[in-house]
Amino acid sequence: MAEHWVVTGANRGLGLEFVRRLTARGDRVTACVRDEAARLALGAQLAPQHAAVDFRLFDQRDAGAVAAAGASTAGPVDVLIANAGAFGPSPQAPLDLDTSAALDLFSINALGPLRVAQAFLPKLFDAPNPRVVLMSSQLGSTTDVRPETAAYAASKAALNKFAQCLAAELKLRGVTVIALHPGWVRTDMGGPNAPLAPHESVEAAIATIDALGAEQTGAFLDYAGRGVPW
């Protein structure tokens, strides 16, 4: 049965691969991108498969724009994938970190997905099996200590805590919330040496998301559905 998926960061990398695969199998997709240039680029990427996609344009640091996008999207929404993010400043080690740049990264990677979830939740409440997927990273696990990625890792650790708390808040409303590690993927962010191709990560992630139920809410999973230590 076709479902309605909302995907942020949809114009490249994992977001683009999600949109390609979901539209190919007949799901309805609302693709969220930052600006008109990104929308045009995504439209060009999807043209060969004649995919019909709804678009919403916003920077997820802009709470008003995010709220307007959620309000203007026709529901119900079955799955929200809060995928948009950034790697952030360089250098990232704590002793060398530009704290202003780090605050901006936190607005994108931790608060941005929360703003998106808040905006689209009214449409998720109308779905029979609503799922919220906050795209995280293994680097956000407190068991993984790499000073050279401290700012990015800290932003994802904060996102993981929001995932836990959001799951607890929404459990009685029947909304499943998880943090998802997509693996190390060959994207602009992951770089050319990553072991996973985008289609490998996303194909497995879609299967994991399709199978999600209430018993998994609050979990930190990888793309194949395996638990990741917090």
C-alpha positions in Angstrom: 0.0 0.0 0.0 1.4 3.4 -1.0 2.4 5.8 1.8 3.2 9.4 2.1 6.8 10.2 3.0 8.3 13.6 3.8 12.0 13.7 3.2 14.2 16.7 4.1 17.6 17.3 2.4 16.1 15.7 -0.6 18.2 17.2 -3.4 21.4 15.2 -2.9 23.1 12.3 -1.2 20.9 10.0 0.9 17.8 12.3 0.6 18.0 12.1 -3.2 18.3 8.3 -3.1 15.3 8.1 -0.7 13.2 10.1 -3.1 14.3 8.1 -6.1 13.5 4.8 -4.5 10.3 5.8 -2.9 8.8 7.3 -6.0 9.9 4.3 -8.1 7.9 2.0 -5.9 4.8 4.2 -6.0 4.9 6.1 -2.7 3.8 9.7 -2.5 6.8 11.9 -1.6 7.0 15.5 -0.3 10.6 16.5 -1.0 12.0 19.3 1.2 14.9 21.4 0.0 16.5 24.7 1.0 15.9 26.9 -2.0 14.7 27.1 -5.6 18.1 26.1 -7.1 18.0 22.9 -5.1 14.4 22.3 -6.2 15.4 22.7 -9.9 18.4 20.4 -9.4 16.2 17.7 -7.8 13.6 18.0 -10.6 16.4 17.5 -13.2 17.6 14.4 -11.3 14.1 12.9 -11.2 13.1 13.7 -14.8 14.3 10.4 -16.3 12.0 8.4 -14.1 9.1 10.9 -14.6 8.6 11.0 -10.8 5.7 13.1 -9.4 7.0 14.9 -6.3 5.6 17.7 -4.1 8.2 20.2 -3.0 8.6 22.3 0.1 11.3 25.0 0.3 12.8 26.0 3.7 16.0 26.3 5.6 15.4 24.2 8.8 17.1 26.9 10.9 14.1 29.1 10.0 11.3 28.1 12.4 8.6 30.1 10.6 9.4 28.7 7.2 9.5 25.1 8.6 6.1 25.7 10.3 4.6 27.1 7.1 5.8 24.1 5.1 4.2 21.7 7.5 0.9 23.6 7.6 0.7 23.6 3.8 1.4 19.9 3.3 -1.7 17.8 2.8 -1.9 14.8 5.1 -1.8 12.3 6.3 2.0 11.8 6.5 3.0 8.2 7.2 6.8 8.7 7.5 8.9 11.7 8.2 12.6 11.4 7.4 14.5 14.3 8.9 17.6 13.8 6.8 19.0 17.3 6.2 22.2 18.1 8.0 25.7 19.5 7.7 29.2 18.4 8.8 30.1 21.8 10.1 33.2 23.8 10.7 36.8 22.9 10.4 38.7 22.4 12.7 36.3 20.7 15.1 38.5 19.6 18.0 37.3 21.3 21.2 40.5 23.3 21.7 40.4 24.8 18.2 36.6 25.1 17.7 34.9 28.2 16.5 32.0 28.2 18.9 29.8 30.5 16.8 30.1 28.1 13.9 29.3 25.2 16.3 26.1 26.9 17.4 25.0 27.2 13.8 25.7 23.5 13.3 23.6 22.6 16.4 20.8 24.7 14.9 21.0 22.7 11.7 21.7 19.1 13.0 19.9 19.0 16.4 17.2 21.7 16.5 16.5 21.6 12.8 15.1 18.1 12.8 13.1 18.9 15.9 11.6 22.0 14.2 10.6 19.7 11.3 9.1 17.1 13.5 7.0 19.7 15.4 5.8 21.2 12.1 4.7 17.9 10.5 3.3 16.1 13.6 -0.3 17.2 13.1 -0.2 15.4 9.7 1.5 12.3 11.2 -1.2 12.0 13.8 -3.7 11.2 11.0 -1.7 8.2 9.7 -2.3 4.6 10.9 1.3 3.8 11.6 3.2 7.1 11.9 7.0 7.0 12.0 9.6 9.7 12.6 13.2 9.0 11.5 15.8 11.4 12.7 19.0 10.8 10.6 21.8 10.5 13.1 25.3 9.0 12.9 27.4 6.5 14.8 29.6 9.4 15.6 26.9 10.7 17.9 27.4 7.6 20.1 29.2 8.4 23.3 31.2 5.2 22.8 32.8 6.7 19.7 35.4 9.4 20.7 37.1 11.3 17.8 38.2 14.8 18.8 38.6 15.8 15.1 34.8 15.4 14.6 33.7 16.8 18.0 31.3 19.4 16.8 29.5 17.2 14.4 29.4 14.3 16.9 28.1 16.5 19.7 25.3 17.8 17.4 24.3 14.2 16.6 24.5 13.2 20.3 22.1 16.0 21.0 19.8 14.8 18.2 19.9 11.3 19.7 18.7 12.7 23.0 15.9 14.6 21.3 14.9 11.3 19.6 14.7 9.5 22.9 12.6 12.3 24.5 10.4 12.8 21.5 9.7 9.1 21.5 8.7 9.2 25.1 6.4 12.1 24.6 4.7 10.6 21.5 4.4 7.0 22.6 0.8 7.3 23.8 -0.1 9.1 20.5 1.1 6.0 18.6 4.0 7.7 16.8 7.2 5.7 16.5 10.4 7.7 16.7 13.9 6.5 16.1 17.4 7.8 15.5 19.0 6.2 12.4 22.6 5.7 11.5 22.8 5.3 7.7 26.3 3.8 7.7 29.4 5.4 6.1 28.1 6.2 2.7 29.8 7.6 -0.5 28.1 11.0 -0.6 29.4 14.6 -0.6 29.6 14.3 3.2 30.8 10.8 3.5 33.5 11.1 0.8 34.8 8.7 -1.9 36.4 6.2 0.5 33.1 5.2 2.3 32.3 1.5 1.9 28.6 1.9 1.2 26.9 3.2 -2.0 23.9 5.4 -1.4 21.5 2.7 -2.9 22.9 0.1 -0.5 22.2 2.2 2.6 18.9 3.5 1.5 17.4 0.2 0.2 18.2 -1.4 3.6 17.0 1.7 5.5 13.6 1.7 3.7 13.1 -1.9 4.6 14.0 -1.1 8.2 11.6 1.9 8.3 8.8 -0.2 6.6 9.0 -2.7 9.5 9.1 -0.2 12.4 6.5 -0.6 15.0 5.7 0.8 18.5 8.1 -1.7 20.2 11.1 0.1 18.5 10.2 3.6 19.5 13.1 5.4 21.1 15.7 3.1 19.5 19.0 4.0 17.9 19.3 1.7 14.8 21.5 1.5 11.8 20.3 1.3 8.3 19.9 -2.5 8.5 17.9 -2.4 11.7 20.7 -3.3 14.1 21.0 -1.5 17.4 23.7 1.1 17.8 25.0 1.9 21.3 24.0 5.3 22.7 
